[in-house]
Amino acid sequence: MNKMGLEEYRGVYVFAQQVDNELSGIAFELLGKAKDLAKDLDTDVTAVLVGSDVKGLVDDLAKYGADKVIVVDDPELKEYRTEPYTHALASVINEYKPEIMLVGATAIGRDLGPRVSARVQTGLTADCTVLEIGDFRPAFGGNTIATIACPDNRPQMATVRPGVMQKIDPIEGAKAEVIEYNPGFTPDNKYVEIMDIVKSVTDTVDIMDAKILVSGGRGVGEEGFGMLKELAEVLGGEVSCSRAVVDNGWQPRDIQVGQTGKTVRPNVYFAIGISGAIQHVAGMEESDIIVAINKDETAPIFDVADYGIVGDLNKIVPALTEKLRAVVK
């Protein structure tokens, strides 16, 4: 592709992930960010809806910011399978030429995004936490993990982490222009056959939905998570942790916060025994109030904390729990 050809690529497109004909939350989050990007580029927002009998989901996409919805509807797309979904999205990109293509960094998106980018011969920035339109200026250190540009190919593709972007307030009665498109699906040796689907049932609360999180790091130690759970119970919150805790096998990965974990934005985030490495901060810096407890007064976590307590967490946390227990009846 030569640079002259870049001008024909227009619009911000979002892969509107659905599972069992129910839109995933990431679809609405990406539409919210797409509206911001489209405003900067003076263009519109298009959702790409891939599935079987999914046309009934169009109005929800319009309500959350889609100006257009391209519907790729085919029985071969009933369940997510890599090849037919890759063919669907790559064909949409080649046909309609978006300038930007956003995909959620979900289990599906992390499988789909790289394959589509390879097929349409463009770059992919994976697991993004920040998206901006601007000149290409590489930056290092501070709060920037990496700045990546794709100057010569389109679309600019990115997978974006769930929980990072925010959906807009719904626009009641909004309607989108619907474009039905089907590139044709011919099963070949890359089409897997799904023999059975087993859905796991879990009573684990998703930390991304919690209003209050009590998060522990390496400094808490394996035994210390008992007192964190007590504090969380008093506050009606949930326990989360840093990567070091998961790597040590003290807590499960599904409660890990950070660049390689989940991105959270609770009302209150307690960072206890967490040093505040940039990878962790990237997953929680949008919390409304951050309370840090650490014995090291130079710990980077205090740079992002609204309230900081320097001292022995093994004394502070139980004392805080008792005080709160007396107040919260």
C-alpha positions in Angstrom: 0.0 0.0 0.0 1.5 3.4 -0.9 0.9 6.5 1.2 -1.3 8.0 -1.5 -3.8 5.2 -0.9 -4.2 6.0 2.8 -6.7 8.8 2.0 -9.4 6.4 1.0 -9.4 4.9 4.5 -12.1 6.7 6.5 -14.1 6.1 9.7 -13.6 4.6 13.1 -14.8 0.9 13.2 -15.5 -1.2 16.3 -15.8 -5.0 16.4 -19.0 -5.4 18.4 -18.4 -8.6 20.2 -21.5 -10.7 21.0 -21.7 -14.1 22.6 -25.0 -16.1 22.5 -26.6 -13.1 20.8 -25.8 -10.9 23.8 -23.5 -7.9 23.3 -20.4 -7.9 25.5 -19.7 -4.8 27.6 -16.5 -4.2 25.7 -18.5 -3.3 22.6 -20.2 -0.4 24.4 -16.9 0.7 25.9 -15.2 0.8 22.5 -18.1 2.7 20.9 -17.6 5.4 23.6 -13.9 5.8 22.7 -14.7 5.6 19.0 -17.0 8.6 19.3 -14.1 10.6 20.8 -11.7 9.5 18.1 -14.2 10.1 15.3 -14.9 13.6 16.6 -11.1 14.4 16.4 -11.0 13.0 12.8 -14.3 14.6 11.7 -15.7 11.2 10.7 -18.3 8.7 11.9 -18.5 5.5 14.0 -19.3 2.1 12.5 -19.9 -1.1 14.6 -19.2 -4.4 12.9 -21.7 -7.0 14.1 -20.7 -10.6 13.3 -22.9 -13.6 14.2 -26.0 -15.5 13.3 -29.5 -13.9 13.7 -27.9 -10.9 15.4 -29.8 -8.1 13.7 -31.9 -7.5 16.8 -28.8 -6.1 18.5 -28.4 -3.2 16.1 -30.5 -0.7 18.2 -28.4 -1.2 21.3 -25.3 -0.4 19.3 -27.0 2.8 18.0 -28.0 3.8 21.5 -24.3 3.6 22.6 -22.8 5.6 19.7 -22.8 3.7 16.4 -23.7 5.8 13.4 -23.6 2.8 11.1 -23.8 -1.0 11.8 -22.3 -3.4 9.3 -24.1 -6.7 9.9 -22.4 -9.9 8.8 -25.0 -12.6 9.5 -24.5 -16.2 8.5 -25.2 -19.6 10.1 -21.4 -20.3 10.0 -21.0 -17.5 12.5 -23.3 -18.8 15.3 -20.4 -19.6 17.7 -17.1 -17.9 17.6 -14.6 -19.8 15.5 -11.3 -18.3 14.4 -11.4 -18.8 10.6 -15.0 -17.7 9.7 -14.8 -14.6 12.0 -11.4 -13.7 10.7 -12.8 -14.0 7.1 -15.8 -11.9 8.1 -13.9 -9.0 9.7 -11.0 -9.0 7.2 -13.5 -8.9 4.3 -15.4 -5.9 5.9 -12.0 -4.0 6.2 -11.1 -4.7 2.6 -14.5 -3.7 1.4 -15.2 -0.6 3.5 -11.7 0.6 4.3 -11.8 2.0 7.9 -9.0 4.3 9.0 -9.2 2.8 12.6 -10.3 -0.7 13.7 -10.8 -1.4 17.4 -11.2 -4.8 18.9 -11.7 -5.7 22.5 -8.7 -7.5 24.2 -11.0 -10.3 25.3 -10.2 -14.0 24.8 -12.0 -13.7 21.5 -10.4 -10.4 20.5 -6.9 -11.5 21.3 -7.4 -14.5 19.0 -9.2 -12.5 16.3 -7.2 -9.2 16.2 -3.8 -10.5 15.2 -5.2 -12.8 12.5 -7.2 -10.1 10.9 -4.3 -7.6 11.0 -2.1 -10.2 9.3 -4.7 -10.9 6.6 -5.3 -7.3 5.7 -1.5 -6.6 6.0 -1.5 -3.9 8.6 0.0 -3.4 12.1 -1.7 -4.2 15.4 -1.1 -2.5 18.7 -2.2 -5.0 21.3 -3.6 -4.6 24.8 -4.0 -0.8 24.7 -4.9 1.2 27.7 -4.7 4.7 26.0 -5.7 5.7 22.5 -5.0 9.2 21.1 -4.9 10.9 17.8 -1.7 12.9 17.4 1.7 13.3 15.9 4.1 10.4 16.3 6.3 11.3 19.3 7.9 8.3 21.0 7.9 8.6 24.8 9.6 6.6 27.5 9.3 6.6 31.3 6.8 8.4 33.4 3.3 6.9 32.9 4.0 5.8 29.3 4.6 2.2 28.7 4.9 2.6 25.0 3.8 4.9 22.2 3.2 3.1 18.9 2.4 4.6 15.5 1.4 2.9 12.3 2.3 5.6 9.7 2.2 3.7 6.4 -0.6 1.2 6.6 -4.4 1.3 7.2 -6.4 0.6 9.1 -4.7 1.4 12.3 -5.7 -1.6 14.4 -5.7 -2.0 18.2 -7.0 -4.4 20.8 -8.2 -2.5 23.8 -8.4 -3.8 27.3 -11.9 -4.2 28.9 -12.6 -1.7 31.7 -10.3 1.0 30.3 -12.7 3.0 28.1 -16.1 4.2 29.3 -19.4 3.8 27.5 -21.5 6.9 26.9 -24.9 7.6 28.5 -27.4 5.8 26.2 -29.0 7.9 23.5 -32.6 6.8 23.7 -34.3 6.3 20.4 -31.1 6.5 18.4 -31.1 4.7 15.1 -28.1 3.6 13.0 -27.7 3.1 9.3 -27.7 -0.7 8.8 -25.5 -2.2 6.1 -25.9 -6.0 5.5 -22.8 -7.6 4.1 -21.9 -11.2 3.5 -18.6 -12.2 1.9 -19.7 -15.8 1.6 -18.5 -18.7 3.8 -17.1 -21.9 2.4 -15.8 -24.2 5.1 -12.3 -25.5 4.5 -9.6 -27.2 6.5 -9.2 -24.1 8.7 -12.8 -24.3 9.9 -12.8 -26.2 13.2 -15.9 -28.2 14.2 -17.3 -27.5 17.6 -18.3 -30.8 19.2 -19.5 -29.5 22.6 -19.7 -26.2 24.6 -19.3 -26.5 28.3 -20.0 -23.3 30.3 -18.2 -22.9 33.6 -20.3 -21.8 36.5 -18.5 -19.7 39.1 -19.6 -17.6 42.1 -16.5 -15.5 41.9 -17.2 -11.7 41.8 -15.6 -9.9 38.9 -13.3 -7.3 40.5 -14.0 -5.0 37.5 -17.5 -4.5 38.9 -16.5 -3.9 42.5 -17.0 -0.4 44.0 -14.4 -1.0 46.7 -11.2 -3.0 46.3 -8.7 -4.0 48.9 -5.6 -4.9 47.0 -2.5 -6.6 48.3 1.0 -6.9 47.0 4.1 -8.8 47.8 4.5 -6.9 51.1 1.3 -8.5 52.5 2.7 -12.0 52.3 0.6 -15.1 51.8 -0.9 -15.2 55.3 -1.7 -11.5 55.2 -4.6 -11.9 52.8 -6.8 -13.1 55.6 -6.8 -9.6 57.2 -7.4 -8.0 53.8 -10.5 -10.1 53.4 -11.7 -8.9 56.8 -11.2 -5.3 55.8 -13.0 -5.9 52.5 -15.9 -7.6 54.2 -16.4 -4.7 56.6 -16.5 -2.3 53.7 -18.6 -4.5 51.4 -15.8 -4.7 48.9 -13.7 -7.3 47.2 -10.0 -8.4 47.5 -7.6 -8.0 44.6 -3.9 -8.3 44.2 -0.7 -7.4 42.2 1.1 -9.7 39.8 3.8 -10.6 42.3 1.1 -12.2 44.5 -0.2 -14.3 41.6 3.3 -15.3 40.5 4.0 -16.5 44.0 0.8 -18.6 43.9 -0.9 -16.8 46.8 -4.0 -15.7 45.0 -5.8 -16.6 41.7 -5.0 -14.7 38.5 -8.6 -13.6 38.0 -8.3 -11.1 40.8 -5.0 -9.6 39.5 -4.9 -5.9 38.8 -2.4 -4.4 36.3 -1.1 -4.4 32.8 -1.2 -8.2 32.6 -4.3 -8.5 34.8 -7.5 -6.5 34.9 -8.1 -2.8 34.7 -10.4 -1.5 37.5 -11.9 1.8 38.4 -13.6 1.4 41.8 -14.8 4.2 44.0 -12.1 3.3 46.5 -8.9 1.3 45.9 -6.7 0.3 48.9 -3.2 -0.5 47.7 -1.6 -2.4 50.6 2.0 -3.6 50.5 2.1 -2.6 46.8 5.1 -0.7 45.6 3.4 0.9 42.6 5.2 -0.4 39.6 4.0 1.3 36.3 2.4 -2.0 35.2 0.2 -2.1 38.3 -0.7 1.5 38.2 -1.8 1.2 34.6 -4.6 -1.1 35.9 -5.9 1.1 38.7 -5.0 4.8 38.3 -8.5 5.7 37.2 -9.9 4.7 40.7 -11.8 7.6 42.3 -9.9 7.5 45.6 -6.6 5.6 46.1 -5.4 4.8 49.6 -1.9 3.5 49.9 -0.4 1.7 52.9 3.3 0.9 52.7 6.3 0.9 55.0 8.5 2.4 52.3 7.8 6.2 52.2 9.6 6.4 48.8 7.3 3.7 47.1 6.0 5.0 43.8 2.4 4.1 44.8 2.4 7.3 46.9 2.7 9.3 43.7 -0.7 8.3 42.6 -2.4 7.9 46.0 -4.9 10.4 47.3 -4.2 9.2 50.9 -1.0 7.6 52.1 -0.1 5.9 55.3 3.6 5.0 55.9 3.9 2.2 58.4 3.6 -1.5 59.2 0.6 -2.8 57.4 0.2 -5.7 59.9 -0.6 -3.1 62.5 -2.4 -0.6 60.4 -4.9 -2.9 58.5 -6.3 -4.6 61.7 -6.6 -1.3 63.4 -8.4 0.3 60.4 -10.7 -2.8 60.2 -11.7 -2.4 63.9 -12.3 1.3 63.6 -14.5 0.8 60.5 -16.3 -2.1 62.1 -17.4 0.2 64.9 -18.6 2.8 62.4 -20.2 0.5 59.7 -23.1 -1.2 61.4 
